[in-house]
Amino acid sequence: MHNCVYLLGRLANDPTVEKNGRKKFILMNVTVEHIIKDKDNGYETDTIPVEIYFTNLETYLDHIHSGDMVGIRGFIKNRNGILVVICDKLSFLSRKDNEDDE
């Protein structure tokens, strides 16, 4: 049996640093589209909580923002009846579309 998840989606909000006991982690919500169209010929979306326990968390916060597209590889964890994805690989794919060039 395997517990492996791949997500491709956009960040629903800016990631935040949270604390779980003594461990710090990044919490971010990733919005992903369903692969099957709905009755209106569009795609429904889900927002999935993702936790990242890498070292140097602040470095990641400097580079990922709301609306950015990311790829996530990880596994599902049940936290008191709430399913979350624990990320073991994060890929930055693109910035949000409406970002101004500076």
C-alpha positions in Angstrom: 0.0 0.0 0.0 1.1 3.5 -0.8 0.2 7.0 0.5 1.6 9.3 -2.1 0.0 12.5 -3.4 0.9 14.8 -6.3 -0.8 18.3 -6.5 -0.5 20.9 -9.1 -2.3 24.2 -8.2 -2.2 27.8 -7.1 -1.6 29.1 -3.6 -4.9 30.3 -2.2 -3.2 32.6 0.3 0.3 33.6 1.4 1.9 30.8 3.4 2.3 31.3 7.2 4.6 29.8 9.8 2.8 27.7 12.4 3.9 25.7 15.4 3.0 22.0 16.1 4.4 21.3 19.6 8.1 22.3 19.2 8.2 22.0 15.4 7.7 25.0 13.2 6.2 24.4 9.7 4.8 26.3 6.8 1.0 26.1 6.3 -0.3 26.9 2.9 -3.6 26.2 1.1 -3.3 25.0 -2.5 -6.3 25.3 -4.8 -6.5 22.5 -7.4 -9.0 21.8 -10.2 -10.9 18.6 -10.6 -10.0 16.6 -13.7 -13.6 16.1 -14.8 -15.8 18.9 -16.0 -19.0 19.7 -14.2 -22.5 20.1 -15.8 -21.7 23.7 -16.7 -18.6 22.5 -18.7 -16.2 24.1 -16.1 -14.0 22.7 -13.5 -14.7 22.6 -9.8 -11.9 23.4 -7.4 -10.8 22.2 -4.0 -8.5 24.0 -1.5 -6.2 21.6 0.2 -4.1 22.4 3.3 -0.4 21.6 2.9 2.2 21.5 5.7 6.0 21.8 5.0 8.6 20.8 7.6 11.8 21.8 5.7 14.7 23.5 7.3 15.2 27.3 6.6 11.4 27.9 6.4 11.9 31.7 6.0 13.7 31.2 2.7 10.6 29.6 1.3 8.4 32.4 2.6 10.4 34.9 0.6 9.7 33.1 -2.7 6.1 31.8 -2.6 3.0 34.1 -2.5 -0.7 33.9 -3.1 -1.6 33.0 -6.7 1.7 31.3 -7.5 1.6 27.9 -9.2 3.3 25.1 -7.3 3.9 21.4 -7.6 3.6 19.3 -4.4 4.7 15.8 -3.8 3.8 14.4 -0.4 1.5 12.1 1.6 -1.8 12.4 3.4 -2.0 12.7 7.2 -5.2 12.6 9.3 -5.0 15.3 12.0 -8.0 14.7 14.3 -10.4 14.0 11.4 -8.9 16.7 9.0 -6.9 15.4 6.1 -3.8 17.5 5.3 -0.9 16.9 2.8 2.6 16.7 4.3 4.9 18.0 1.6 8.3 16.3 1.0 9.0 18.0 -2.4 8.0 21.5 -3.5 8.4 22.8 -7.0 7.9 26.5 -7.9 6.3 26.5 -11.3 5.2 30.1 -12.0 4.3 33.5 -10.5 0.7 34.6 -10.4 -0.5 36.0 -13.8 -1.1 39.6 -12.7 2.2 40.3 -10.9 3.7 43.7 -12.0 7.3 43.6 -13.3 9.6 45.8 -11.2 
